[in-house]
């Protein structure tokens, strides 16, 4: 194959990847169907129900080491479960789908933003200082990252997330 043809294929492939990533971020959809980065996919948590407790209501907690691995290695697309304190209630993001925004403090330092879609799930009646458990898809950014997909998937194409507070689950 000629060099010009190889360069054209590489540029075309790159443009396709950029378009797919942009579509995924803008439309909040999972184009690969797995919700994880297949090159680095790991199970971050395994919920274990207490005796007499269903798997869906199992209390889960991830180590700070697991979330720190995602942050430090700039890994996105992993479904994670995190228990953390809300340090700031931010104004709702009303551009497009409405999102309740909560800033969580990590024990190891730094913060993670939770963007909870309140067009698809109930608003969480949370206050600063509350500790929540959240399940969602982690997306890296230079501010610590964002957890989104903290709600059910109305099309049932992927794993949904949730937020738990004071015995209630918001999904």
C-alpha positions as YAML, in Angstrom:
chain: A
units: angstrom
residues:
- id: 1
  name: UNK
  ca: [0.00, 0.00, 0.00]
- id: 2
  name: UNK
  ca: [1.30, 3.46, -0.79]
- id: 3
  name: UNK
  ca: [2.27, 5.87, 2.01]
- id: 4
  name: UNK
  ca: [-0.50, 8.31, 1.01]
- id: 5
  name: UNK
  ca: [-3.10, 5.53, 1.26]
- id: 6
  name: UNK
  ca: [-1.81, 4.45, 4.69]
- id: 7
  name: UNK
  ca: [-1.93, 8.05, 5.92]
- id: 8
  name: UNK
  ca: [-5.48, 8.44, 4.60]
- id: 9
  name: UNK
  ca: [-6.61, 5.29, 6.40]
- id: 10
  name: UNK
  ca: [-4.95, 6.40, 9.63]
- id: 11
  name: UNK
  ca: [-6.52, 9.86, 9.51]
- id: 12
  name: UNK
  ca: [-9.90, 8.38, 8.59]
- id: 13
  name: UNK
  ca: [-9.68, 5.87, 11.44]
- id: 14
  name: UNK
  ca: [-8.70, 8.59, 13.88]
- id: 15
  name: UNK
  ca: [-11.63, 10.77, 12.80]
- id: 16
  name: UNK
  ca: [-14.01, 7.85, 13.29]
- id: 17
  name: UNK
  ca: [-12.70, 7.22, 16.81]
- id: 18
  name: UNK
  ca: [-12.97, 10.93, 17.69]
- id: 19
  name: UNK
  ca: [-16.55, 11.03, 16.37]
- id: 20
  name: UNK
  ca: [-17.53, 7.94, 18.37]
- id: 21
  name: UNK
  ca: [-16.01, 9.27, 21.59]
- id: 22
  name: UNK
  ca: [-17.71, 12.64, 21.08]
- id: 23
  name: UNK
  ca: [-21.06, 10.91, 20.49]
- id: 24
  name: UNK
  ca: [-20.60, 8.83, 23.63]
- id: 25
  name: UNK
  ca: [-19.83, 11.87, 25.78]
- id: 26
  name: UNK
  ca: [-22.48, 14.17, 24.30]
- id: 27
  name: UNK
  ca: [-25.29, 11.63, 24.22]
- id: 28
  name: UNK
  ca: [-24.34, 9.81, 27.46]
- id: 29
  name: UNK
  ca: [-24.45, 6.44, 25.66]
- id: 30
  name: UNK
  ca: [-22.24, 3.38, 25.79]
- id: 31
  name: UNK
  ca: [-21.19, 2.59, 22.22]
- id: 32
  name: UNK
  ca: [-19.20, -0.54, 23.10]
- id: 33
  name: UNK
  ca: [-21.89, -2.12, 25.24]
- id: 34
  name: UNK
  ca: [-19.61, -3.15, 28.08]
- id: 35
  name: UNK
  ca: [-19.24, 0.07, 30.03]
- id: 36
  name: UNK
  ca: [-15.56, -0.65, 30.54]
- id: 37
  name: UNK
  ca: [-12.21, -0.02, 28.97]
- id: 38
  name: UNK
  ca: [-11.51, -3.52, 27.59]
- id: 39
  name: UNK
  ca: [-7.75, -3.02, 27.60]
- id: 40
  name: UNK
  ca: [-7.72, -2.42, 31.35]
- id: 41
  name: UNK
  ca: [-11.02, -3.92, 32.46]
- id: 42
  name: UNK
  ca: [-11.05, -5.01, 36.06]
- id: 43
  name: UNK
  ca: [-13.78, -5.66, 38.53]
- id: 44
  name: UNK
  ca: [-13.58, -2.86, 41.03]
- id: 45
  name: UNK
  ca: [-16.11, -4.23, 43.52]
- id: 46
  name: UNK
  ca: [-17.98, -7.40, 44.19]
- id: 47
  name: UNK
  ca: [-21.02, -6.77, 46.34]
- id: 48
  name: UNK
  ca: [-21.55, -9.48, 48.94]
- id: 49
  name: UNK
  ca: [-25.01, -9.56, 50.47]
- id: 50
  name: UNK
  ca: [-25.36, -9.98, 54.21]
- id: 51
  name: UNK
  ca: [-27.38, -13.01, 55.34]
- id: 52
  name: UNK
  ca: [-31.02, -12.39, 54.47]
- id: 53
  name: UNK
  ca: [-30.13, -9.47, 52.20]
- id: 54
  name: UNK
  ca: [-30.70, -9.54, 48.44]
- id: 55
  name: UNK
  ca: [-27.77, -8.91, 46.09]
- id: 56
  name: UNK
  ca: [-29.42, -5.72, 44.81]
- id: 57
  name: UNK
  ca: [-29.44, -4.17, 48.27]
- id: 58
  name: UNK
  ca: [-25.96, -5.31, 49.29]
- id: 59
  name: UNK
  ca: [-23.80, -2.67, 50.91]
- id: 60
  name: UNK
  ca: [-20.65, -2.19, 48.85]
- id: 61
  name: UNK
  ca: [-17.47, -0.19, 49.31]
- id: 62
  name: UNK
  ca: [-14.39, 0.14, 47.18]
- id: 63
  name: UNK
  ca: [-10.95, 0.79, 48.47]
- id: 64
  name: UNK
  ca: [-9.44, 4.18, 47.89]
- id: 65
  name: UNK
  ca: [-6.66, 2.29, 46.09]
- id: 66
  name: UNK
  ca: [-9.10, 1.22, 43.36]
- id: 67
  name: UNK
  ca: [-10.46, 4.71, 42.64]
- id: 68
  name: UNK
  ca: [-6.96, 6.16, 42.95]
- id: 69
  name: UNK
  ca: [-5.78, 3.65, 40.27]
- id: 70
  name: UNK
  ca: [-8.40, 4.99, 37.87]
- id: 71
  name: UNK
  ca: [-7.45, 8.61, 38.61]
- id: 72
  name: UNK
  ca: [-3.69, 8.11, 38.52]
- id: 73
  name: UNK
  ca: [-3.81, 6.09, 35.30]
- id: 74
  name: UNK
  ca: [-6.40, 8.35, 33.66]
- id: 75
  name: UNK
  ca: [-8.73, 5.40, 33.05]
- id: 76
  name: UNK
  ca: [-12.32, 6.06, 31.98]
- id: 77
  name: UNK
  ca: [-15.35, 3.87, 31.39]
- id: 78
  name: UNK
  ca: [-15.16, 1.68, 34.53]
- id: 79
  name: UNK
  ca: [-18.29, 1.06, 36.58]
- id: 80
  name: UNK
  ca: [-17.35, 1.66, 40.21]
- id: 81
  name: UNK
  ca: [-18.98, 1.78, 43.61]
- id: 82
  name: UNK
  ca: [-17.78, 4.43, 46.01]
- id: 83
  name: UNK
  ca: [-18.75, 5.45, 49.51]
- id: 84
  name: UNK
  ca: [-17.79, 9.04, 50.30]
- id: 85
  name: UNK
  ca: [-18.84, 12.24, 52.03]
- id: 86
  name: UNK
  ca: [-20.54, 15.04, 50.11]
- id: 87
  name: UNK
  ca: [-18.39, 18.13, 50.59]
- id: 88
  name: UNK
  ca: [-20.35, 20.45, 48.29]
- id: 89
  name: UNK
  ca: [-23.77, 20.57, 46.67]
- id: 90
  name: UNK
  ca: [-23.31, 22.25, 43.30]
- id: 91
  name: UNK
  ca: [-26.06, 23.89, 41.23]
- id: 92
  name: UNK
  ca: [-27.88, 21.56, 38.85]
- id: 93
  name: UNK
  ca: [-26.54, 21.31, 35.32]
- id: 94
  name: UNK
  ca: [-29.60, 22.18, 33.21]
- id: 95
  name: UNK
  ca: [-27.95, 22.02, 29.77]
- id: 96
  name: UNK
  ca: [-29.57, 19.09, 27.93]
- id: 97
  name: UNK
  ca: [-30.54, 16.35, 30.38]
- id: 98
  name: UNK
  ca: [-30.73, 17.82, 33.87]
- id: 99
  name: UNK
  ca: [-28.11, 16.57, 36.34]
- id: 100
  name: UNK
  ca: [-27.89, 16.98, 40.09]
- id: 101
  name: UNK
  ca: [-24.24, 17.61, 40.94]
- id: 102
  name: UNK
  ca: [-22.55, 16.48, 44.14]
- id: 103
  name: UNK
  ca: [-18.86, 16.85, 44.99]
- id: 104
  name: UNK
  ca: [-17.44, 13.93, 46.99]
- id: 105
  name: UNK
  ca: [-14.24, 13.98, 49.04]
- id: 106
  name: UNK
  ca: [-11.84, 11.06, 48.70]
- id: 107
  name: UNK
  ca: [-10.07, 9.87, 51.85]
- id: 108
  name: UNK
  ca: [-6.82, 9.76, 49.86]
- id: 109
  name: UNK
  ca: [-7.24, 13.40, 48.86]
- id: 110
  name: UNK
  ca: [-9.00, 15.15, 46.04]
- id: 111
  name: UNK
  ca: [-12.60, 15.03, 44.92]
- id: 112
  name: UNK
  ca: [-14.89, 13.31, 42.43]
- id: 113
  name: UNK
  ca: [-17.96, 14.94, 40.89]
- id: 114
  name: UNK
  ca: [-21.21, 12.97, 40.74]
- id: 115
  name: UNK
  ca: [-23.50, 13.94, 37.84]
- id: 116
  name: UNK
  ca: [-26.87, 12.29, 38.63]
- id: 117
  name: UNK
  ca: [-29.43, 12.48, 35.79]
- id: 118
  name: UNK
  ca: [-32.62, 13.78, 37.39]
- id: 119
  name: UNK
  ca: [-34.58, 13.43, 34.16]
- id: 120
  name: UNK
  ca: [-34.20, 9.64, 34.54]
- id: 121
  name: UNK
  ca: [-33.93, 9.17, 38.31]
- id: 122
  name: UNK
  ca: [-35.26, 10.88, 41.42]
- id: 123
  name: UNK
  ca: [-33.26, 13.68, 42.98]
- id: 124
  name: UNK
  ca: [-31.23, 12.52, 45.98]
- id: 125
  name: UNK
  ca: [-32.31, 14.46, 49.12]
- id: 126
  name: UNK
  ca: [-28.71, 14.94, 50.18]
- id: 127
  name: UNK
  ca: [-26.95, 17.60, 52.23]
- id: 128
  name: UNK
  ca: [-23.32, 18.56, 52.59]
- id: 129
  name: UNK
  ca: [-21.74, 16.25, 55.16]
- id: 130
  name: UNK
  ca: [-23.91, 13.25, 54.20]
- id: 131
  name: UNK
  ca: [-22.13, 10.03, 53.29]
- id: 132
  name: UNK
  ca: [-23.51, 8.34, 50.19]
- id: 133
  name: UNK
  ca: [-22.74, 5.15, 48.34]
- id: 134
  name: UNK
  ca: [-22.78, 5.67, 44.59]
- id: 135
  name: UNK
  ca: [-22.52, 3.25, 41.68]
- id: 136
  name: UNK
  ca: [-21.73, 4.79, 38.32]
- id: 137
  name: UNK
  ca: [-19.38, 5.01, 35.39]
- id: 138
  name: UNK
  ca: [-16.11, 6.81, 36.13]
- id: 139
  name: UNK
  ca: [-14.74, 9.26, 33.56]
- id: 140
  name: UNK
  ca: [-11.31, 10.75, 34.19]
- id: 141
  name: UNK
  ca: [-10.61, 14.48, 34.01]
- id: 142
  name: UNK
  ca: [-7.85, 16.67, 35.43]
- id: 143
  name: UNK
  ca: [-10.07, 17.72, 38.35]
- id: 144
  name: UNK
  ca: [-10.47, 14.20, 39.75]
- id: 145
  name: UNK
  ca: [-13.12, 12.76, 37.48]
- id: 146
  name: UNK
  ca: [-16.86, 12.36, 37.17]
- id: 147
  name: UNK
  ca: [-19.21, 9.54, 38.11]
- id: 148
  name: UNK
  ca: [-22.22, 9.43, 35.79]
- id: 149
  name: UNK
  ca: [-24.75, 6.75, 34.78]
- id: 150
  name: UNK
  ca: [-25.88, 6.79, 38.42]
- id: 151
  name: UNK
  ca: [-29.35, 5.77, 37.26]
- id: 152
  name: UNK
  ca: [-31.09, 2.88, 35.52]
- id: 153
  name: UNK
  ca: [-30.74, 2.52, 31.76]
- id: 154
  name: UNK
  ca: [-34.24, 3.10, 30.36]
- id: 155
  name: UNK
  ca: [-33.34, 1.11, 27.23]
- id: 156
  name: UNK
  ca: [-31.77, -1.71, 29.29]
- id: 157
  name: UNK
  ca: [-28.71, -1.76, 27.03]
- id: 158
  name: UNK
  ca: [-26.15, -1.52, 29.83]
- id: 159
  name: UNK
  ca: [-25.63, -1.82, 33.54]
- id: 160
  name: UNK
  ca: [-27.30, 0.96, 35.43]
- id: 161
  name: UNK
  ca: [-26.07, 2.74, 38.51]
- id: 162
  name: UNK
  ca: [-27.61, 4.17, 41.66]
- id: 163
  name: UNK
  ca: [-27.07, 6.33, 44.72]
- id: 164
  name: UNK
  ca: [-27.85, 5.15, 48.23]
- id: 165
  name: UNK
  ca: [-28.52, 7.52, 51.12]
- id: 166
  name: UNK
  ca: [-30.02, 6.68, 54.53]
- id: 167
  name: UNK
  ca: [-31.43, 3.34, 53.33]
- id: 168
  name: UNK
  ca: [-33.00, 4.77, 50.17]
- id: 169
  name: UNK
  ca: [-31.82, 3.96, 46.66]
- id: 170
  name: UNK
  ca: [-32.18, 6.51, 43.85]
- id: 171
  name: UNK
  ca: [-31.90, 4.93, 40.42]
...
